[in-house]
């Protein structure tokens, strides 16, 4: 098992949607419901679910699909990546400010205020501030 294998398992749009649907489903995780709700062909569905199972992200139990503990960790990671993509321009603005702050000698407090203003997710704020120190 490697990071590249795991990323490859969720790398295409249909796989990530299937993975996320399984993660967010509340009991409706059987094959027919997943296939129809995602509008996947039989072949698309089974090839992707097979990859997710082989990557040990998903398991099947009593005809239903669930995330493994490992899958839950990967799901949490990809949610953070999704947040970063959604907030890409805010993160670019923070990068620009960080560079000018370094050159102009702006304090950490001022830098933290910029992050606090632009980013609403506490976990992401913590990551950005930790990288500053």
N, CA, C and O of each residue as an XYZ file, in Angstrom:
532
protein
N       0.850     -1.168      0.000
C       0.000      0.000      0.000
C       0.903      1.241      0.000
O       1.884      1.309      0.740
N       0.557      2.204     -0.832
C       1.328      3.438     -0.891
C       0.379      4.620     -1.060
O      -0.782      4.458     -1.435
N       0.893      5.794     -0.779
C       0.092      7.009     -0.923
C      -0.375      7.148     -2.368
O      -1.531      7.492     -2.614
N       0.511      6.885     -3.324
C       0.118      7.030     -4.730
C      -0.991      6.051     -5.107
O      -1.866      6.401     -5.899
N      -0.977      4.841     -4.564
C      -2.050      3.877     -4.846
C      -3.387      4.360     -4.285
O      -4.428      4.212     -4.925
N      -3.348      4.931     -3.098
C      -4.579      5.425     -2.479
C      -5.116      6.608     -3.271
O      -6.314      6.680     -3.548
N      -4.242      7.531     -3.635
C      -4.687      8.687     -4.419
C      -5.206      8.262     -5.782
O      -6.160      8.849     -6.295
N      -4.594      7.257     -6.366
C      -5.060      6.745     -7.650
C      -6.462      6.146     -7.524
O      -7.267      6.247     -8.450
N      -6.754      5.524     -6.381
C      -8.063      4.889     -6.163
C      -9.198      5.908     -6.148
O     -10.328      5.581     -6.512
N      -8.913      7.129     -5.735
C      -9.959      8.158     -5.661
C      -9.704      9.299     -6.651
O     -10.256     10.389     -6.507
N      -8.871      9.040     -7.646
C      -8.393     10.130     -8.510
C      -9.379     10.612     -9.573
O      -9.286     11.766     -9.991
N     -10.299      9.798    -10.018
C     -11.220     10.307    -11.043
C     -12.532     10.755    -10.396
O     -12.871     10.342     -9.287
N     -13.249     11.597    -11.110
C     -14.463     12.207    -10.554
C     -15.497     11.181    -10.099
O     -16.106     11.344     -9.041
N     -15.696     10.146    -10.871
C     -16.714      9.150    -10.508
C     -16.305      8.360     -9.262
O     -17.153      8.020     -8.438
N     -15.017      8.071     -9.124
C     -14.542      7.344     -7.947
C     -14.680      8.187     -6.677
O     -15.104      7.685     -5.636
N     -14.324      9.449     -6.767
C     -14.403     10.306     -5.583
C     -15.860     10.537     -5.183
O     -16.174     10.610     -3.995
N     -16.738     10.651     -6.160
C     -18.162     10.820     -5.847
C     -18.701      9.542     -5.195
O     -19.458      9.612     -4.226
N     -18.320      8.392     -5.717
C     -18.741      7.118     -5.126
C     -18.207      6.997     -3.696
O     -18.953      6.645     -2.782
N     -16.943      7.282     -3.509
C     -16.309      7.236     -2.186
C     -17.022      8.175     -1.212
O     -17.343      7.784     -0.090
N     -17.267      9.401     -1.639
C     -17.946     10.380     -0.779
C     -19.384      9.971     -0.486
O     -19.874     10.176      0.624
N     -20.055      9.401     -1.464
C     -21.438      8.966     -1.262
C     -21.503      7.858     -0.216
O     -22.395      7.848      0.632
N     -20.567      6.939     -0.280
C     -20.516      5.871      0.725
C     -20.241      6.471      2.101
O     -20.837      6.061      3.097
N     -19.332      7.445      2.148
C     -18.983      8.081      3.425
C     -20.179      8.803      4.033
O     -20.364      8.786      5.250
N     -20.985      9.433      3.195
C     -22.078     10.273      3.686
C     -23.432      9.566      3.745
O     -24.384     10.097      4.317
N     -23.519      8.373      3.157
C     -24.801      7.656      3.101
C     -25.246      7.251      4.496
O     -24.435      6.890      5.349
N     -26.526      7.319      4.701
C     -27.071      6.915      6.000
C     -27.870      5.632      5.832
O     -29.100      5.642      5.875
N     -27.167      4.546      5.643
C     -27.815      3.246      5.519
C     -28.124      2.821      4.091
O     -28.308      1.629      3.844
N     -28.189      3.752      3.140
C     -28.507      3.412      1.747
C     -27.218      3.193      0.952
O     -26.875      3.973      0.063
N     -26.533      2.139      1.287
C     -25.222      1.912      0.692
C     -25.156      0.626     -0.123
O     -24.067      0.082     -0.306
N     -26.271      0.127     -0.614
C     -26.171     -1.098     -1.402
C     -25.915     -0.751     -2.861
O     -26.085      0.394     -3.280
N     -25.507     -1.747     -3.622
C     -25.057     -1.555     -5.000
C     -26.084     -0.865     -5.880
O     -25.756      0.089     -6.585
N     -27.317     -1.335     -5.846
C     -28.338     -0.780     -6.740
C     -28.595      0.699     -6.460
O     -28.713      1.498     -7.388
N     -28.681      1.059     -5.192
C     -28.939      2.458     -4.841
C     -27.746      3.330     -5.226
O     -27.926      4.421     -5.769
N     -26.533      2.860     -4.952
C     -25.342      3.631     -5.315
C     -25.242      3.811     -6.819
O     -24.984      4.915     -7.299
N     -25.447      2.728     -7.571
C     -25.363      2.806     -9.043
C     -26.383      3.777     -9.606
O     -26.051      4.620    -10.440
N     -27.609      3.664     -9.158
C     -28.663      4.505     -9.734
C     -28.539      5.955     -9.299
O     -28.752      6.861    -10.105
N     -28.199      6.188     -8.042
C     -28.115      7.576     -7.580
C     -26.933      8.310     -8.206
O     -26.977      9.530     -8.360
N     -25.890      7.588     -8.563
C     -24.713      8.213     -9.168
C     -24.717      8.137    -10.691
O     -23.820      8.662    -11.352
N     -25.730      7.482    -11.238
C     -25.861      7.330    -12.691
C     -24.606      6.714    -13.321
O     -24.092      7.190    -14.333
N     -24.137      5.638    -12.680
C     -22.993      4.900    -13.192
C     -23.472      3.661    -13.922
O     -24.459      3.038    -13.529
N     -22.766      3.306    -14.989
C     -23.070      2.035    -15.637
C     -22.605      0.922    -14.694
O     -21.849      1.158    -13.752
N     -23.066     -0.269    -14.968
C     -22.672     -1.421    -14.160
C     -21.144     -1.570    -14.143
O     -20.544     -1.784    -13.090
N     -20.532     -1.456    -15.313
C     -19.079     -1.596    -15.430
C     -18.355     -0.468    -14.669
O     -17.390     -0.729    -13.950
N     -18.818      0.775    -14.826
C     -18.203      1.900    -14.117
C     -18.277      1.683    -12.607
O     -17.298      1.879    -11.888
N     -19.443      1.279    -12.150
C     -19.647      1.078    -10.724
C     -18.725     -0.016    -10.189
O     -17.976      0.215     -9.240
N     -18.776     -1.210    -10.797
C     -18.017     -2.335    -10.261
C     -16.515     -2.154    -10.391
O     -15.773     -2.621     -9.527
N     -16.043     -1.496    -11.431
C     -14.594     -1.281    -11.538
C     -14.127     -0.315    -10.452
O     -13.054     -0.500     -9.878
N     -14.919      0.704    -10.170
C     -14.521      1.677     -9.156
C     -14.671      1.135     -7.733
O     -13.812      1.373     -6.883
N     -15.739      0.421     -7.478
C     -15.921     -0.131     -6.125
C     -14.839     -1.170     -5.847
O     -14.374     -1.297     -4.714
N     -14.442     -1.907     -6.870
C     -13.375     -2.899     -6.724
C     -12.054     -2.233     -6.339
O     -11.339     -2.723     -5.465
N     -11.737     -1.128     -6.985
C     -10.506     -0.396     -6.668
C     -10.560      0.148     -5.239
O      -9.569      0.088     -4.510
N     -11.712      0.675     -4.843
C     -11.859      1.200     -3.483
C     -11.704      0.100     -2.431
O     -11.117      0.322     -1.372
N     -12.233     -1.077     -2.730
C     -12.109     -2.211     -1.803
C     -10.662     -2.695     -1.743
O     -10.136     -2.945     -0.659
N     -10.011     -2.827     -2.914
C      -8.609     -3.273     -2.938
C      -7.695     -2.293     -2.222
O      -6.691     -2.697     -1.635
N      -8.031     -1.009     -2.263
C      -7.241      0.008     -1.565
C      -7.576      0.039     -0.073
O      -7.008      0.824      0.686
N      -8.505     -0.824      0.335
C      -8.953     -0.943      1.729
C      -9.547      0.356      2.267
O      -9.413      0.678      3.447
N     -10.207      1.096      1.374
C     -10.919      2.307      1.767
C     -12.370      1.984      2.115
O     -12.990      2.656      2.939
N     -12.896      0.947      1.474
C     -14.301      0.562      1.595
C     -14.369     -0.935      1.871
O     -13.539     -1.706      1.389
N     -15.364     -1.332      2.650
C     -15.623     -2.758      2.861
C     -17.100     -3.016      2.639
O     -17.931     -2.117      2.772
N     -17.411     -4.244      2.303
C     -18.804     -4.648      2.106
C     -19.183     -5.581      3.235
O     -18.470     -6.535      3.548
N     -20.324     -5.285      3.841
C     -20.808     -6.111      4.937
C     -22.321     -6.195      4.837
O     -23.008     -5.173      4.810
N     -22.842     -7.426      4.782
C     -24.282     -7.662      4.658
C     -24.887     -6.916      3.472
O     -25.989     -6.376      3.564
N     -24.161     -6.892      2.367
C     -24.664     -6.268      1.149
C     -24.585     -4.748      1.132
O     -25.041     -4.121      0.175
N     -24.022     -4.150      2.155
C     -23.898     -2.692      2.250
C     -22.424     -2.321      2.260
O     -21.573     -3.101      2.688
N     -22.138     -1.110      1.780
C     -20.765     -0.624      1.744
C     -20.529      0.411      2.829
O     -21.382      1.259      3.091
N     -19.367      0.334      3.454
C     -18.970      1.225      4.533
C     -17.513      1.621      4.345
O     -16.744      0.892      3.719
N     -17.135      2.770      4.884
C     -15.728      3.128      4.906
C     -15.038      2.321      5.992
O     -15.597      2.095      7.065
N     -13.820      1.891      5.702
C     -12.992      1.273      6.728
C     -12.461      2.402      7.625
O     -12.656      3.579      7.322
N     -11.808      2.050      8.699
C     -11.184      3.079      9.539
C     -10.155      3.850      8.722
O     -10.045      5.071      8.833
N      -9.412      3.128      7.909
C      -8.452      3.769      7.011
C      -9.179      4.678      6.021
O      -8.729      5.792      5.753
N     -10.286      4.211      5.486
C     -11.090      5.007      4.561
C     -11.601      6.288      5.194
O     -11.683      7.323      4.532
N     -11.944      6.224      6.468
C     -12.395      7.428      7.181
C     -11.280      8.463      7.272
O     -11.520      9.664      7.154
N     -10.063      7.982      7.482
C      -8.908      8.898      7.530
C      -8.691      9.545      6.158
O      -8.466     10.752      6.064
N      -8.759      8.748      5.114
C      -8.570      9.268      3.756
C      -9.699     10.234      3.409
O      -9.465     11.266      2.780
N     -10.912      9.904      3.813
C     -12.051     10.796      3.569
C     -11.809     12.156      4.228
O     -12.027     13.197      3.608
N     -11.363     12.144      5.474
C     -11.091     13.392      6.185
C     -10.017     14.201      5.445
O     -10.138     15.419      5.311
N      -8.995     13.537      4.978
C      -7.929     14.192      4.210
C      -8.486     14.840      2.948
O      -8.182     15.997      2.657
N      -9.294     14.107      2.204
C      -9.788     14.653      0.932
C     -10.805     15.766      1.151
O     -10.972     16.621      0.281
N     -11.484     15.774      2.286
C     -12.359     16.905      2.627
C     -11.508     18.162      2.809
O     -11.884     19.243      2.355
N     -10.359     18.016      3.474
C      -9.450     19.150      3.663
C      -8.902     19.643      2.315
O      -8.797     20.848      2.086
N      -8.560     18.720      1.446
C      -8.083     19.106      0.118
C      -9.195     19.843     -0.631
O      -8.934     20.839     -1.305
N     -10.419     19.364     -0.518
C     -11.558     20.034     -1.139
C     -11.734     21.448     -0.604
O     -12.029     22.375     -1.359
N     -11.552     21.607      0.701
C     -11.641     22.942      1.297
C     -10.551     23.844      0.719
O     -10.802     25.005      0.394
N      -9.351     23.307      0.595
C      -8.243     24.095      0.035
C      -8.535     24.499     -1.404
O      -8.243     25.629     -1.795
N      -9.100     23.607     -2.190
C      -9.444     23.923     -3.585
C     -10.515     25.006     -3.626
O     -10.426     25.941     -4.422
N     -11.518     24.884     -2.776
C     -12.592     25.877     -2.724
C     -12.064     27.250     -2.318
O     -12.568     28.276     -2.777
N     -11.068     27.265     -1.473
C     -10.516     28.518     -0.957
C      -9.151     28.845     -1.558
O      -8.344     29.538     -0.937
N      -8.899     28.355     -2.746
C      -7.607     28.510     -3.414
C      -7.154     29.966     -3.456
O      -6.009     30.265     -3.115
N      -8.035     30.875     -3.868
C      -7.632     32.274     -4.018
C      -7.347     32.939     -2.678
O      -6.495     33.825     -2.600
N      -8.037     32.532     -1.634
C      -7.738     33.052     -0.304
C      -6.346     32.583      0.138
O      -5.575     33.342      0.726
N      -6.051     31.330     -0.157
C      -4.739     30.787      0.201
C      -3.629     31.472     -0.602
O      -2.546     31.723     -0.075
N      -3.896     31.769     -1.861
C      -2.927     32.514     -2.687
C      -2.702     33.900     -2.093
O      -1.567     34.376     -2.055
N      -3.764     34.555     -1.630
C      -3.637     35.881     -1.016
C      -2.785     35.795      0.249
O      -1.962     36.674      0.503
N      -2.978     34.749      1.037
C      -2.175     34.559      2.244
C      -0.702     34.366      1.869
O       0.185     34.910      2.527
N      -0.446     33.591      0.812
C       0.934     33.408      0.335
C       1.562     34.744     -0.041
O       2.702     35.029      0.327
N       0.823     35.548     -0.767
C       1.334     36.859     -1.191
C       1.639     37.735      0.019
O       2.666     38.412      0.069
N       0.747     37.712      0.976
C       0.954     38.507      2.184
C       2.154     37.982      2.966
O       2.937     38.765      3.505
N       2.300     36.658      3.029
C       3.421     36.059      3.769
C       4.754     36.489      3.161
O       5.696     36.798      3.890
N       4.839     36.511      1.848
C       6.073     36.919      1.176
C       6.375     38.385      1.468
O       7.502     38.734      1.818
N       5.365     39.243      1.322
C       5.601     40.665      1.592
C       5.843     40.908      3.081
O       6.594     41.813      3.445
N       5.220     40.115      3.936
C       5.433     40.249      5.383
C       6.875     39.921      5.728
O       7.485     40.581      6.569
N       7.412     38.910      5.084
C       8.803     38.522      5.319
C       9.750     39.637      4.874
O      10.704     39.975      5.575
N       9.472     40.196      3.706
C      10.320     41.266      3.159
C      10.175     42.546      3.977
O      11.170     43.201      4.286
N       8.937     42.906      4.329
C       8.668     44.178      5.012
C       8.719     44.082      6.537
O       8.559     45.092      7.222
N       8.935     42.898      7.068
C       9.027     42.740      8.515
C       7.703     42.867      9.252
O       7.668     43.398     10.363
N       6.622     42.394      8.662
C       5.304     42.427      9.307
C       5.294     41.406     10.452
O       5.874     40.327     10.331
N       4.646     41.748     11.540
C       4.633     40.876     12.720
C       3.775     39.628     12.494
O       2.913     39.585     11.616
N       4.046     38.624     13.318
C       3.249     37.391     13.276
C       1.797     37.676     13.626
O       0.892     37.053     13.071
N       1.567     38.608     14.538
C       0.192     38.960     14.921
C      -0.591     39.497     13.728
O      -1.750     39.133     13.530
N       0.038     40.361     12.933
C      -0.637     40.898     11.748
C      -0.915     39.785     10.742
O      -1.986     39.725     10.137
N       0.064     38.912     10.578
C      -0.105     37.771      9.672
C      -1.257     36.880     10.154
O      -2.091     36.450      9.358
N      -1.296     36.612     11.452
C      -2.373     35.787     12.032
C      -3.739     36.435     11.826
O      -4.723     35.733     11.591
N      -3.814     37.760     11.910
C      -5.079     38.469     11.697
C      -5.568     38.276     10.265
O      -6.766     38.112     10.035
N      -4.656     38.296      9.311
C      -5.020     38.074      7.905
C      -5.593     36.672      7.740
O      -6.635     36.495      7.108
N      -4.922     35.684      8.303
C      -5.415     34.305      8.233
C      -6.777     34.204      8.899
O      -7.694     33.589      8.355
N      -6.911     34.797     10.060
C      -8.172     34.748     10.801
C      -9.315     35.383     10.009
O     -10.451     34.913     10.069
N      -9.016     36.441      9.275
C     -10.031     37.135      8.480
C     -10.445     36.319      7.258
O     -11.627     36.259      6.920
N      -9.485     35.700      6.603
C      -9.770     35.002      5.340
C     -10.257     33.567      5.506
O     -11.044     33.086      4.690
N      -9.810     32.890      6.530
C     -10.081     31.457      6.685
C     -11.029     31.234      7.857
O     -10.786     31.720      8.961
N     -12.112     30.494      7.610
C     -13.078     30.247      8.686
C     -12.938     28.868      9.324
O     -13.559     28.608     10.354
N     -12.160     28.003      8.753
C     -11.972     26.654      9.274
C     -10.812     26.652     10.280
O      -9.676     26.963      9.922
N     -11.103     26.301     11.530
C     -10.102     26.353     12.598
C      -8.917     25.423     12.344
O      -7.775     25.775     12.639
N      -9.186     24.249     11.804
C      -8.112     23.291     11.555
C      -7.149     23.807     10.483
O      -5.936     23.634     10.595
N      -7.695     24.440      9.450
C      -6.860     25.007      8.388
C      -6.066     26.192      8.941
O      -4.886     26.346      8.628
N      -6.706     27.025      9.760
C      -5.987     28.142     10.390
C      -4.782     27.629     11.178
O      -3.682     28.176     11.098
N      -5.023     26.572     11.933
C      -3.957     25.986     12.759
C      -2.796     25.514     11.880
O      -1.632     25.723     12.223
N      -3.103     24.894     10.772
C      -2.062     24.417      9.847
C      -1.264     25.594      9.302
O      -0.034     25.559      9.284
N      -1.959     26.632      8.860
C      -1.275     27.782      8.269
C      -0.412     28.517      9.295
O       0.708     28.924      8.984
N      -0.916     28.685     10.494
C      -0.158     29.387     11.528
C       1.039     28.545     11.980
O       2.105     29.096     12.253
N       0.879     27.223     12.063
C       1.979     26.346     12.462
C       3.112     26.392     11.444
O       4.281     26.323     11.824
N       2.788     26.507     10.167
C       3.797     26.561      9.118
C       4.581     27.874      9.160
O       5.681     27.959      8.612
N       4.028     28.877      9.797
C       4.689     30.168      9.900
C       5.844     30.134     10.892
O       6.875     30.771     10.680
N       5.664     29.392     11.966
C       6.654     29.407     13.060
C       7.939     28.706     12.717
O       8.849     28.646     13.543
